[in-house]
Amino acid sequence: MSRITLKRAHMPRKQTDYYEYRLTPDDPDAVEALLGLCSQLPFESFLEEDDALLAWAPASVEPRELERALSELTALIPFAWSVRRIEARNWNEVWESNFQPVVVRDFCGLRAPFHDPLPQVRHEIVIEPKMAFGTGHHETTWMMIDRMEALDFAGRQVLDYGCGTGVLAILAARLGAGKVTAVDIEEPAWESTLENSERNGVRDRIEAIHGTLEDVPAGPYDIILANINRNVILDSLAGLHERLSANGILLLSGILAEDEAIMQAAARTHHFRPVFRNQRNKWLCLEWRKS
């Protein structure tokens, strides 16, 4: 079954016909890079899956021109594609109808405003499911939330790197963090983090930034949360290490179990000490300490 990866998951917004392209790279790890290339084409929305990218273009776009551009991209990242036309529908209603509450034991629950409250959990987070970035349904987000219960956030400086809808930043604030900096390269994710932190009563403790790691203040941060993907994490490890306080914690997910050896080697190279590992289906959650 296909599964949303929660760093980019926004679906068409307009009530109009769309062409839905399924782009399947030869290398499943290239989905993120393929998204970056396709963002320059006249697609309105994307949804990452484990090994493919769904991309939606309005039916008003000339498909021959679009597919000519896709053909040119295959020289950079080899991929195959299929396409189908989807009739107009209310996409918000489609998304909301498929959005169900997420419960991480008795610790934390995520729900939409139209769901009943979750009295069985200690920390309830209400997220408006606007077809964007990180509703907690992916194994990686579940594991990040699960591990956060074991960490001491009281008074700590926290960075949520790749914040999505702000779920982890909001939880960190709820757990007593002194200040949380949340950053995402996607503008809709940044907007969602602002809205959801206000909705959950922690707006005064979360600074949301639209940008990259280079736009994030130097810190230092006691805890960095990074639920992104292997390639972004590997490219960012030097900058993350620099921003961590002495013996600071880097909590990672978005990593496939098959890439564990690569991550272990990267930890040694960048002077991190692994202290915790969890696996849920084929995904990993790793906790490293700054050496």
C-alpha positions in Angstrom: 0.0 0.0 0.0 1.3 3.4 -0.8 2.1 5.7 2.1 2.5 9.4 2.5 5.9 10.7 3.5 5.2 13.6 5.7 7.6 16.2 4.6 5.6 16.9 1.5 2.0 15.9 1.2 -0.3 18.4 -0.3 -3.0 17.5 -2.8 -4.8 19.6 -5.4 -6.8 22.5 -3.9 -9.0 23.8 -6.8 -12.3 22.2 -7.9 -11.1 21.6 -11.4 -10.0 18.6 -13.5 -6.3 17.5 -13.0 -3.8 15.4 -14.7 -2.2 13.1 -12.0 1.3 11.9 -12.9 2.9 9.0 -11.1 6.7 9.4 -11.4 8.7 6.4 -10.4 12.5 6.9 -10.3 14.8 3.9 -10.9 16.4 4.8 -7.5 13.7 5.1 -4.8 16.0 7.4 -2.8 15.7 9.9 -5.7 12.1 10.8 -5.0 13.2 13.9 -3.0 15.5 15.1 -5.8 12.9 14.4 -8.4 10.4 16.6 -6.5 12.9 19.4 -6.5 13.3 19.2 -10.3 9.5 18.9 -10.9 8.8 21.9 -8.7 10.0 24.0 -11.6 7.3 22.6 -13.9 3.6 23.7 -14.0 2.6 21.2 -11.3 0.4 22.7 -8.5 0.7 19.9 -5.9 2.8 16.9 -5.0 2.6 13.9 -2.7 5.7 11.8 -1.9 5.3 8.1 -1.5 7.9 5.5 -0.4 9.2 5.0 -4.0 7.3 7.3 -6.2 6.1 10.9 -6.6 2.5 11.9 -7.4 2.3 15.3 -9.2 -0.9 17.1 -10.2 -1.2 19.6 -13.0 -4.4 21.4 -13.9 -6.1 20.1 -17.0 -5.5 23.6 -18.6 -1.8 22.7 -18.8 -0.8 21.4 -22.3 0.2 17.8 -21.5 2.5 17.5 -24.5 4.7 20.4 -23.4 4.7 19.1 -19.8 5.7 15.6 -20.9 8.4 16.9 -23.1 9.9 18.6 -20.1 9.6 15.4 -18.1 11.5 13.5 -20.8 14.3 16.0 -20.5 14.4 15.4 -16.7 15.0 11.7 -17.2 18.5 12.5 -18.4 19.2 13.9 -14.9 17.2 11.3 -12.8 16.0 8.2 -14.7 12.3 7.6 -14.0 9.1 6.3 -15.6 5.7 7.9 -15.5 2.1 7.2 -16.0 -0.8 9.7 -16.2 -4.5 9.8 -15.7 -7.1 12.5 -15.7 -9.1 13.1 -12.5 -12.4 14.9 -12.6 -13.0 17.9 -10.4 -13.9 17.3 -6.8 -13.7 19.0 -3.4 -10.1 18.1 -2.5 -10.4 19.4 1.1 -13.3 17.1 1.7 -11.5 14.2 0.2 -8.5 14.8 2.5 -10.6 15.3 5.6 -12.6 12.2 5.0 -9.4 10.2 5.0 -7.8 11.9 8.0 -8.1 9.9 11.2 -6.8 10.6 14.7 -3.4 9.4 15.6 -2.7 8.1 19.1 0.8 7.3 20.5 -0.1 5.1 23.5 -1.4 7.3 26.3 1.2 9.9 25.7 0.1 12.0 22.8 -2.8 12.2 20.4 -3.2 14.1 17.1 -6.7 15.0 15.8 -8.4 17.5 13.5 -10.9 20.1 14.8 -13.8 18.1 13.5 -12.8 15.0 15.6 -14.0 14.3 19.1 -11.4 15.1 21.9 -9.0 12.4 23.0 -9.3 12.3 26.8 -7.1 9.2 27.1 -3.9 11.0 26.2 -1.8 13.4 28.3 -1.0 15.7 25.3 -3.6 16.4 22.7 -2.5 18.3 19.5 -5.2 19.7 17.1 -4.0 19.9 13.5 -6.0 21.4 10.7 -5.6 18.8 7.8 -5.1 21.2 5.0 -3.5 18.6 2.7 -0.1 19.6 3.9 2.9 18.2 5.6 2.9 16.0 8.6 -0.3 14.8 10.2 1.5 12.1 12.2 0.3 9.1 10.3 3.7 8.0 9.0 5.8 5.6 11.1 8.6 8.1 11.3 6.4 10.8 13.0 4.9 8.2 15.3 8.4 7.1 16.5 9.6 10.7 16.9 6.6 11.4 19.2 7.1 8.2 21.0 10.8 8.9 21.8 10.1 12.5 22.8 8.4 11.2 25.9 11.7 9.9 27.2 13.6 13.2 26.7 13.8 16.2 29.1 12.6 19.3 27.3 12.1 21.5 30.4 13.7 24.8 29.7 15.6 23.5 26.7 16.4 25.3 23.4 14.9 23.1 20.6 15.1 23.1 16.8 12.6 21.3 14.7 14.4 21.0 11.3 11.8 20.3 8.6 8.9 21.1 10.8 6.0 20.3 8.4 2.7 21.2 10.2 4.6 21.9 13.4 3.5 18.7 15.2 6.9 18.0 16.8 7.6 21.7 17.6 4.2 22.0 19.3 4.8 18.9 21.4 8.2 20.1 22.4 6.6 23.4 23.6 4.0 21.4 25.5 6.8 19.4 27.1 8.2 22.6 28.6 10.9 23.7 26.1 12.0 27.2 26.8 12.0 28.1 23.1 11.4 26.2 19.9 12.7 27.2 16.5 10.9 25.5 13.6 12.1 25.7 10.0 10.8 24.4 6.7 11.7 25.2 3.1 8.1 24.8 2.1 6.0 28.0 2.5 2.7 26.1 3.1 4.4 24.1 5.9 5.7 27.3 7.5 2.2 28.8 7.3 0.7 25.6 8.8 3.2 25.7 11.7 2.2 29.3 12.5 -1.5 28.5 12.4 -1.2 25.2 14.4 1.0 26.7 17.1 -1.6 29.4 17.6 -4.4 26.8 17.6 -2.6 24.8 20.3 -1.7 27.7 22.5 2.1 27.7 22.1 2.6 30.4 19.5 4.6 32.5 22.0 7.2 29.8 22.4 7.7 28.8 18.7 9.6 30.9 16.2 8.7 29.6 12.7 11.2 30.2 9.9 10.5 29.8 6.1 13.9 28.8 4.8 16.8 26.4 5.0 19.2 25.4 7.8 21.4 28.4 6.8 18.5 30.7 7.9 18.4 29.2 11.4 20.1 31.1 14.2 23.4 29.5 15.4 21.9 28.4 18.7 23.2 26.4 20.4 20.3 24.0 20.7 20.0 21.4 23.3 17.7 19.2 21.2 17.3 19.0 17.4 14.4 17.1 15.9 14.9 16.1 12.2 12.2 14.0 10.7 13.1 14.5 7.0 14.9 11.9 4.8 18.3 10.3 4.6 19.8 12.6 1.9 18.8 15.9 3.6 20.0 14.6 6.9 23.3 13.5 5.5 23.8 16.9 3.8 22.9 18.7 7.0 24.9 16.8 9.6 27.8 19.2 9.8 25.5 22.2 10.3 23.4 20.3 12.8 26.5 19.3 14.8 27.6 22.9 14.8 24.3 24.1 16.2 24.1 21.6 19.0 25.2 22.3 22.5 27.8 20.1 24.2 26.3 16.6 24.6 23.2 17.9 22.8 20.6 15.4 21.4 19.9 14.9 17.7 16.7 12.9 17.2 16.4 11.6 13.6 13.8 9.8 11.5 12.8 9.5 7.9 15.5 6.8 7.4 15.0 3.4 6.0 16.4 0.4 7.9 18.4 -0.6 4.9 20.3 2.7 5.2 21.4 2.1 8.8 25.0 1.3 8.0 25.3 4.6 6.0 23.9 6.5 8.9 26.3 4.8 11.4 29.3 5.8 9.3 28.0 9.3 9.0 27.6 9.5 12.8 31.3 8.6 13.2 32.4 11.1 10.5 30.5 14.0 12.1 31.3 13.1 15.7 27.9 11.9 16.9 27.5 9.0 19.4 24.4 6.8 18.8 22.5 6.1 22.0 19.1 4.9 20.9 17.5 3.0 18.0 13.9 2.1 17.2 12.3 0.5 14.2 8.7 0.5 13.0 8.1 -1.5 9.9 10.9 -0.5 7.6 11.6 2.9 9.1 14.1 3.9 11.8 14.2 6.5 14.6 17.8 7.2 15.9 19.0 9.3 18.8 22.5 10.6 18.7 24.5 12.7 21.2 27.1 15.2 20.2 30.6 13.9 20.9 
